[in-house]
Amino acid sequence: MGGVLYNSSELPTFTLTGLPGLENSQHWMFLLLGPLYIVSIVGNGLILFIVKEEQSLHQPMYYFLSLLSVNDLGVSFSTLPTVLATFCFHLRKISFDSCMAQMFFIHFFSSMESGVLLVMSFDRYVAICNPLRYTTMLTDSRVIHMSLCIITRGFCIVFPLPFLLKRLPFCKANVLSHAYCLHPDLIHLPCGDTTINSIFGLFTVMSTFGLDSALILFSYVLILRSVLAIASREEQLKTLNTCVSHLCAVLIFYVPLVGVSMTARYGRHTPRLVHTVMSLVYLFVPPMLNPVIYSIKTKEIRRQLARMLVGTKF
């Protein structure tokens, strides 16, 4: 078999890829990705600042929103170093350990985002279906406990991935399909048997994204049933409007995720550029759009942003 055989004592390096076929003229891509990073980092930073400073926003819904913003910042900062190096400085080599660390954080924050969206759907379910018990069910201690469970689950699920890859021999060119390290991409590079890696990867997907999406769907079935029981159509629309921001966040996270999964599994003959663009949408769009959506649709946050802008002027 061609290539150099690496073992566990001689770890390989990987070559990152920006846009396949456009390696020599892709520096302009950061002119597009740069503003997305800025919107994501500034937008999520503002959400955290507003929730911290505004006493009226110290409620479970906004605590979960803050956790979502922290998570989106984590996703942005996880991909920023290699995206910057690949598209701006044409530095395409990454060491094995750096690649494993980046892969861990990208998948950890992705898993965590799925969990945050799940508890946010539970928040909407309690607020609409059991409004009188909202404050007793979602106490500060319970919110902290749920947040810790999300973080712990994400860590435990993703932690074995680097070690499962490190045990395998590498003997190929080790060229990645993206400007960052993802497990579905890395799993195709080893020469050894990757059956365990594939099984564990499938278990990870099903126990996080699969389970969470099913529970989110179930919570909205219960919410819809409760809303339809309201006599006034105006009240129905008013109640459903409180879920719009969360529904948008769910869609912009899960739709690209499904697209990436389907392309990776069934699109073997699809151009590599399509795989790259799909992964860019999956990792860049949710962190950018989440703060925008919540700023537009949440009256309290919109009011605080307006106050900050007025205060800046004068």
matplotlib code that plots the C-alpha trace (Angstrom):
import matplotlib.pyplot as plt

x = [0.0, 1.4, 2.3, 4.0, 2.9, 2.6, 2.2, 1.2, 4.8, 5.1, 1.9, 1.0, 0.3, -2.8, -3.2, -6.2, -8.2, -10.1, -12.2, -11.3, -9.9, -9.5, -6.5, -4.5, -7.3, -9.3, -7.9, -11.0, -13.1, -12.0, -13.6, -16.9, -16.1, -14.5, -17.8, -19.6, -17.1, -17.5, -21.3, -21.2, -18.6, -20.0, -23.7, -23.3, -21.1, -23.8, -26.5, -24.3, -23.7, -27.4, -28.6, -26.0, -26.7, -30.5, -32.1, -35.5, -33.8, -32.6, -35.1, -34.7, -35.4, -32.6, -30.2, -30.6, -30.2, -26.9, -25.7, -26.6, -24.5, -21.5, -21.8, -21.9, -18.8, -17.1, -18.0, -16.6, -13.4, -12.9, -12.7, -11.2, -7.4, -7.3, -9.8, -7.7, -4.4, -5.9, -7.6, -5.4, -1.9, -2.0, -0.8, -2.4, -0.5, -1.8, -0.3, -2.1, -2.7, -3.9, -6.3, -7.6, -8.1, -10.0, -12.1, -13.0, -14.1, -16.1, -18.0, -18.3, -19.9, -22.2, -23.4, -23.9, -25.9, -28.3, -28.7, -29.3, -32.0, -33.7, -33.8, -35.0, -37.9, -38.7, -38.7, -41.3, -43.3, -43.5, -44.2, -47.1, -48.6, -47.9, -47.5, -48.6, -45.8, -43.1, -41.3, -41.4, -40.3, -37.5, -35.8, -32.2, -30.8, -32.6, -31.4, -27.8, -28.3, -29.7, -26.8, -24.2, -25.9, -25.7, -22.0, -21.2, -23.0, -21.2, -17.9, -18.5, -19.8, -17.0, -14.0, -13.3, -13.1, -9.5, -8.3, -10.2, -8.4, -5.0, -4.9, -5.1, -2.2, -2.2, -0.6, -2.3, -1.7, -3.9, -5.5, -8.7, -11.7, -12.1, -10.2, -10.8, -10.9, -14.1, -14.6, -16.5, -13.6, -10.8, -12.4, -11.6, -7.9, -6.6, -5.4, -6.7, -10.1, -12.4, -15.5, -15.4, -15.0, -17.9, -20.1, -19.2, -19.8, -23.2, -24.0, -22.8, -25.1, -28.1, -27.7, -27.4, -28.8, -31.2, -32.6, -32.7, -34.5, -37.1, -37.7, -37.9, -40.5, -42.5, -42.4, -43.8, -46.5, -47.6, -47.3, -49.4, -52.0, -52.2, -52.3, -55.1, -57.2, -57.1, -60.4, -59.2, -57.3, -55.5, -54.3, -53.2, -51.0, -49.6, -48.7, -47.1, -45.1, -43.2, -41.8, -40.7, -37.1, -36.5, -38.1, -35.8, -32.8, -33.8, -34.2, -30.9, -29.1, -30.7, -31.4, -27.6, -26.8, -29.1, -27.7, -24.1, -25.0, -26.8, -24.1, -21.4, -23.3, -25.0, -23.1, -19.9, -20.0, -20.9, -18.2, -16.0, -16.9, -20.5, -19.3, -17.1, -19.9, -22.4, -20.0, -19.3, -23.1, -23.4, -20.6, -21.0, -24.7, -26.1, -23.6, -24.2, -28.0, -28.9, -28.1, -29.7, -32.9, -33.2, -32.3, -35.1, -37.8, -37.2, -38.7, -36.6, -33.3, -34.3, -35.1, -31.8, -29.9, -31.8, -30.8, -27.2, -27.2, -28.8, -26.3, -23.5, -24.7, -24.8]
y = [0.0, 3.4, 6.1, 6.2, 3.9, 5.7, 4.0, 5.3, 6.4, 8.3, 10.3, 11.7, 15.3, 16.2, 18.5, 20.8, 21.7, 25.0, 24.8, 21.7, 22.7, 26.4, 26.1, 28.8, 31.4, 30.9, 33.7, 35.8, 33.2, 34.8, 38.0, 36.1, 34.0, 36.9, 38.9, 35.6, 35.2, 38.9, 38.7, 35.4, 36.6, 40.1, 38.9, 36.1, 38.3, 41.0, 38.4, 37.3, 40.9, 41.9, 38.8, 39.4, 43.2, 43.2, 41.9, 41.2, 38.6, 36.5, 33.7, 30.1, 30.9, 33.5, 31.3, 28.7, 31.3, 32.4, 28.7, 28.6, 31.8, 30.3, 27.2, 29.2, 31.1, 27.8, 26.5, 29.8, 29.7, 26.0, 26.5, 30.0, 29.1, 26.6, 28.5, 31.6, 29.7, 27.9, 30.7, 33.7, 32.3, 29.1, 27.1, 23.8, 21.4, 20.5, 18.1, 15.0, 16.2, 19.7, 18.0, 15.7, 18.6, 20.6, 17.6, 17.1, 20.7, 20.9, 17.7, 18.6, 21.9, 20.4, 17.8, 20.4, 22.6, 19.8, 19.3, 23.1, 23.1, 20.2, 21.9, 25.1, 23.1, 21.8, 25.4, 26.3, 23.2, 24.1, 27.8, 26.9, 23.7, 24.2, 28.0, 27.9, 25.5, 27.2, 28.9, 25.8, 23.4, 25.5, 26.8, 28.2, 25.0, 22.8, 25.0, 24.6, 20.9, 20.6, 22.7, 20.5, 17.4, 18.8, 19.6, 16.2, 14.2, 16.1, 15.5, 11.7, 11.1, 12.8, 12.1, 8.6, 9.7, 10.9, 7.8, 5.5, 7.2, 7.3, 3.5, 3.1, 3.1, 5.8, 5.1, 7.5, 11.0, 12.2, 15.0, 16.3, 17.5, 20.7, 23.5, 21.9, 18.4, 16.4, 12.8, 11.7, 13.0, 11.5, 8.1, 7.5, 8.0, 5.1, 1.8, -0.4, -1.7, 1.3, -0.8, 0.2, 3.8, 3.6, 1.9, 4.3, 7.3, 5.9, 5.5, 9.1, 10.5, 8.4, 9.1, 12.8, 14.3, 11.4, 11.3, 15.1, 15.7, 13.1, 14.6, 18.2, 17.0, 15.3, 18.4, 20.5, 17.9, 18.5, 22.3, 22.2, 20.1, 22.6, 25.6, 24.1, 23.8, 27.6, 29.1, 32.4, 32.3, 35.5, 33.9, 30.8, 32.9, 34.9, 31.7, 30.1, 33.3, 32.7, 29.6, 31.1, 31.9, 28.5, 26.8, 28.8, 27.9, 24.2, 24.3, 26.2, 23.6, 20.3, 21.0, 21.6, 18.7, 16.3, 17.7, 17.0, 13.5, 12.6, 13.9, 12.1, 8.8, 8.7, 11.3, 9.5, 10.6, 14.2, 16.8, 17.5, 21.1, 20.2, 18.4, 21.4, 24.0, 21.8, 21.6, 25.4, 26.0, 23.6, 25.1, 28.8, 29.6, 28.6, 30.6, 33.6, 33.5, 32.5, 35.9, 37.7, 35.7, 36.1, 39.8, 40.4, 38.2, 38.8, 42.1, 42.4, 41.9, 44.2, 46.9, 46.6, 46.7, 49.9, 51.4, 50.5, 52.1, 55.3, 55.4, 55.0, 57.9, 60.3]
z = [0.0, -1.0, 1.5, 4.8, 7.6, 11.0, 14.3, 17.7, 18.5, 15.2, 14.9, 11.5, 10.4, 8.4, 5.5, 5.7, 2.6, 2.0, -1.2, -3.3, -6.7, -5.7, -3.3, -4.9, -5.1, -1.9, 0.3, -0.7, 1.2, 4.5, 3.3, 3.5, 6.6, 8.5, 8.8, 9.8, 12.7, 13.7, 13.8, 15.7, 18.3, 18.8, 18.7, 21.2, 23.4, 23.4, 24.4, 27.3, 28.4, 28.2, 30.1, 32.8, 33.2, 32.9, 36.1, 34.4, 32.1, 35.0, 34.1, 33.0, 29.3, 29.2, 31.2, 28.5, 25.9, 27.6, 27.5, 23.8, 23.2, 25.2, 23.1, 19.8, 20.9, 21.5, 18.0, 16.5, 18.4, 17.8, 14.0, 13.8, 14.1, 11.3, 9.0, 9.5, 8.8, 5.7, 4.0, 4.9, 5.4, 3.4, 6.3, 5.7, 8.0, 11.4, 13.9, 15.1, 18.6, 17.5, 15.1, 17.8, 20.1, 17.5, 16.6, 20.2, 20.8, 17.5, 18.3, 22.0, 21.3, 18.6, 21.0, 23.7, 21.3, 20.6, 24.4, 24.9, 22.2, 24.0, 27.4, 25.7, 24.2, 27.7, 28.9, 26.2, 27.1, 30.8, 30.1, 27.7, 29.1, 32.8, 33.3, 37.0, 37.8, 35.7, 38.6, 40.8, 38.1, 36.6, 39.7, 39.5, 41.0, 38.5, 35.6, 36.8, 37.2, 33.6, 32.3, 34.0, 32.6, 29.1, 29.5, 31.2, 28.5, 25.7, 27.3, 28.0, 24.5, 22.6, 24.9, 23.5, 19.8, 19.8, 21.6, 19.2, 16.3, 17.9, 18.2, 14.4, 11.9, 9.2, 5.8, 3.4, 2.3, 5.3, 3.3, 5.0, 3.2, 5.2, 6.9, 10.3, 11.7, 11.8, 12.9, 9.8, 7.7, 9.9, 10.1, 6.4, 6.7, 8.9, 7.2, 10.1, 10.9, 11.8, 12.7, 16.4, 15.4, 13.0, 15.6, 18.3, 15.9, 15.1, 18.8, 19.4, 16.7, 17.8, 21.6, 21.1, 17.9, 17.3, 20.8, 21.3, 18.0, 18.8, 22.2, 20.8, 18.2, 21.0, 23.2, 20.3, 19.6, 23.3, 22.9, 19.7, 21.4, 24.3, 22.0, 19.9, 23.1, 23.5, 22.3, 21.0, 17.7, 18.7, 21.9, 19.9, 17.6, 20.6, 22.4, 19.3, 18.7, 21.9, 20.3, 17.0, 18.0, 19.4, 16.3, 14.1, 16.2, 15.9, 12.2, 11.4, 13.5, 12.5, 8.8, 8.0, 10.3, 8.4, 5.1, 6.2, 7.4, 4.2, 2.0, 3.9, 3.9, 0.5, -1.5, -2.3, -5.9, -5.0, -5.8, -2.7, -3.0, -2.0, 1.1, 2.1, 1.6, 3.6, 6.5, 6.3, 6.5, 9.5, 11.5, 10.6, 10.1, 13.5, 15.6, 13.4, 13.1, 16.7, 18.2, 15.3, 15.6, 19.4, 19.1, 16.6, 18.1, 21.8, 22.9, 26.1, 24.3, 21.5, 24.0, 25.7, 22.4, 21.6, 24.9, 24.3, 20.9, 22.2, 25.0, 22.5, 20.4, 23.3]

ax = plt.figure().add_subplot(projection="3d")
ax.plot(x, y, z, "-o")
ax.set_aspect("equal")
plt.show()
